[in-house]
Amino acid sequence: MCLRIPVNQKPQLATERIICFKCLTVDMLSPCYEQKYELGKMLTSEFSIKKMCAYDNVEKGLHAYADEFEAKHTAYNYTWFNQINGDIQKAPVVVKCEIPKGATYYKAISDTIGVNFEYASDKLIPLEIVGICQ
């Protein structure tokens, strides 16, 4: 999952917690890089930005959707390419998450049809499963 941002966009600092939604496999793994998620346990990540001609891509980071309905729509309708094993897979488990106050994050318009905004952050706390969309 990549997040397209304007060229040279700087990350923001969360001044309060931000609620967002993550799509995971039934084993609670991120579908692209197989990062294990556990409810209540904060994950951390560095950012990696790939420079493109007309935009930049946030590639490494903890990606999530801004809207619950849009995350559920994506979980039901889309598949992901697993960067580890090359498989195409579903991520039907939608988890409500928190980008905690003090975390660094990007917010940008999504490239996914039916989704308005996505986040990529350096910290993310999975809070609860809010849907299984199969």
C-alpha positions in Angstrom: 0.0 0.0 0.0 1.5 3.3 -1.0 0.2 6.8 -0.2 0.7 9.4 -2.9 1.6 12.8 -1.5 2.6 16.1 -3.1 6.2 16.5 -3.9 8.3 17.3 -0.7 5.3 17.3 1.6 6.4 17.3 5.2 4.8 15.0 7.8 2.4 16.4 10.4 2.6 16.0 14.2 -0.6 14.6 15.7 -1.8 17.2 18.3 -4.5 14.8 19.4 -5.3 11.2 18.8 -6.6 10.4 15.3 -9.0 7.5 14.7 -8.5 5.5 11.6 -9.1 2.0 10.2 -6.8 -0.8 9.0 -7.6 -3.8 6.8 -5.9 -7.0 7.9 -5.9 -10.7 7.0 -7.8 -13.2 9.1 -4.5 -13.8 10.9 -4.3 -10.1 11.9 -1.4 -9.5 9.5 -1.0 -6.5 7.2 -1.7 -7.8 3.7 1.4 -6.3 2.0 4.2 -6.9 4.4 2.8 -9.4 6.9 3.3 -7.1 10.0 1.5 -8.8 13.0 -1.1 -6.6 14.7 -2.3 -7.2 18.3 -5.2 -5.2 19.8 -3.9 -2.7 22.3 -0.2 -3.0 21.3 1.4 0.0 19.6 3.3 -0.6 16.4 6.1 1.7 15.2 7.6 2.2 11.7 10.0 4.5 9.9 8.9 6.2 6.7 10.4 5.7 3.3 9.5 8.1 0.6 9.9 7.2 -3.1 10.4 10.2 -5.3 8.4 10.2 -8.5 8.1 12.8 -11.2 4.9 14.5 -10.3 4.4 13.2 -6.7 6.1 11.3 -3.9 5.0 7.9 -2.5 5.0 7.0 1.2 5.9 3.4 0.9 7.1 2.4 4.4 4.9 3.5 7.2 1.7 2.3 9.0 -1.0 2.8 6.5 -4.7 3.2 7.4 -8.0 4.6 6.0 -9.6 7.7 7.4 -13.2 6.4 7.2 -14.7 3.2 8.6 -17.2 2.7 5.8 -14.5 3.2 3.2 -12.2 0.7 4.9 -15.0 -1.9 5.0 -15.8 -1.2 1.3 -12.1 -1.8 0.5 -11.8 -4.9 2.7 -14.8 -6.4 0.9 -14.0 -5.4 -2.7 -10.2 -5.3 -3.1 -7.2 -7.6 -2.9 -3.6 -6.7 -2.0 -0.2 -7.9 -3.4 1.8 -9.5 -0.7 5.4 -8.1 -1.0 6.8 -11.0 1.0 5.5 -14.1 -0.9 4.0 -12.6 -4.1 0.5 -13.8 -3.4 -2.7 -11.8 -4.0 -4.9 -11.9 -0.9 -7.9 -10.5 0.8 -7.7 -8.4 4.0 -11.3 -8.8 5.3 -10.7 -7.8 9.0 -11.3 -4.1 9.6 -9.7 -2.8 12.8 -10.3 0.6 14.4 -7.0 2.1 15.2 -5.5 5.2 16.8 -2.6 7.3 15.6 -1.6 8.6 19.1 -0.9 12.2 20.0 2.7 13.0 19.3 2.9 10.6 16.3 4.1 11.8 12.9 1.8 11.2 10.0 0.9 12.0 6.4 -2.7 12.4 5.2 -3.5 12.4 1.5 -6.1 11.8 -1.0 -6.4 8.1 -1.8 -5.8 6.4 -5.1 -8.3 3.7 -4.2 -11.7 4.0 -5.9 -14.3 4.7 -3.3 -11.9 6.0 -0.7 -11.3 9.7 0.1 -8.4 9.9 2.5 -5.7 7.6 3.9 -3.0 8.0 6.5 0.6 6.8 6.9 2.0 7.1 10.4 5.0 6.2 12.4 2.9 4.9 15.3 -0.4 3.0 15.3 -2.4 1.3 18.0 -5.1 -1.3 16.9 -8.1 -0.9 19.3 -10.8 -3.2 18.2 -12.2 -5.3 15.3 -15.1 -3.4 13.8 -15.9 -5.7 10.9 -15.1 -8.9 9.0 -16.0 -8.3 5.4 -16.0 -11.5 3.3 
